[in-house]
């Protein structure tokens, strides 16, 4: 009888949200669909030098990951011209997320300057625990291959874009923050999605969009100041298309500005 009462108590706590159960990681996707294809022009900023750098893309398609129906999102960044000669970047980021927007697998194959690196983060969900196997290989030398366990919903560099596209920004004011956990290399770290308000932005397709501006900052003991890992401007409509994406590189930063989009959900 005591065992029955204890199990019933655990079930009640789970449904009341007092336990960090895995179901809390589930988020309803209302922003994108399979077949969405966003094309970008890239611009590099190397301090005093800013130059057009190449092309990029963000594509979403249906996939199957180990028997799970999923979305596969692929971001590609490829440099050309003068900027590419100064600092070559050929990056391919791939993310598998389930239909509840939980990350399943993230990979990054990057050739930046003279460095070549491969990263992989695989996510498995067991009860209220998430196991993340994280590995990195740089210039054909293994840097780490470790498993970390957490009870918090955790996102990678690409799945976090799908996540922020589906956040509810209604009623938010400049300076408001939304907490999430982020996997940086092999360590889960605190991240805040900062709401920066709305504005109008002209994309490279000649159209002007009202956008929601956000930044994502890592706040961790390893950084004296919060480290901005990503910022974006999302269309202020149901699609939440990333019109602009800014990311930091080893040298400088890259800015992606939308030049074409097709296959949107709404």
C-alpha positions, 0 to 999 in steps of 0.5 A: 500500500505504501509503495502504491501511495508513493508511486501515485505521489510521484505521478501527481508531482510529475503532472504538477510540474514540480519534477524536471520531467522530460515532457517539459522539453516538448515545444509545439512547432508553429513556425516552419515546415519541411521544404523551407529554404532560406538563402543568404548573402554573407558579409564578414566583419574583421574589425575595420574591414567589412566585406561581402563574403559569399553565400549561405543557406538554411534548409529544413526537410523531413527525416528519420533519425534512428526510427524517430520522425524528425526535422533535419535542418542544414545550415551552410556557410561558404565564402568566396572572393576577397573575404574568402581569400583573407579567411576561408570559411566552409561550414556545414551544420546539421541538426536533427530534432523531433517533432517536439523540437527536442534535439537528437543529433547535431554535427558541425564540419568546419573549415575556417582559415587553416583549421578543420574541425568536426563536432558531434553531439548526440542526445538520448532521453531517459526518464527525467535525464538527458545524456549528451555525448559530445566529441570534437576532432580538430585537425585530425586530433581528438580533443574530447569524447565525453558523455554529460548528463543533465535534467534540463532541456539543452540545445545546440547551435542549430536546434536553438534557432528552431527553438527561438523561432517558436518562442512566444514573444507576446508582451515582452519588453526590451531587456526581458530574458528567457533562460535555456541551457546550451551545450558549448563543446562538452559543457552545458552552460547557461544561456539567455535569449534577450529580447531587443524589441522590434524594427524594420529591416530591408532584406537582400530580396528588396523587401522590408520586414518587421522583425523581432530582434534577439540575442543569445548570450552564454553566462558562465564562470568561464567568461568574465563577461557574457559571451554573445554566441548568436543574434538574429532578426526574425520576421514578426509573423507566424513564420519567424523567418531568420532575416538576419543571423549574426555569428562569431568566428575565431576571427571577426564575425559573419552576418547572413542577410536573407536574399530569397526564401521559399517553402514557408509554412504560412 
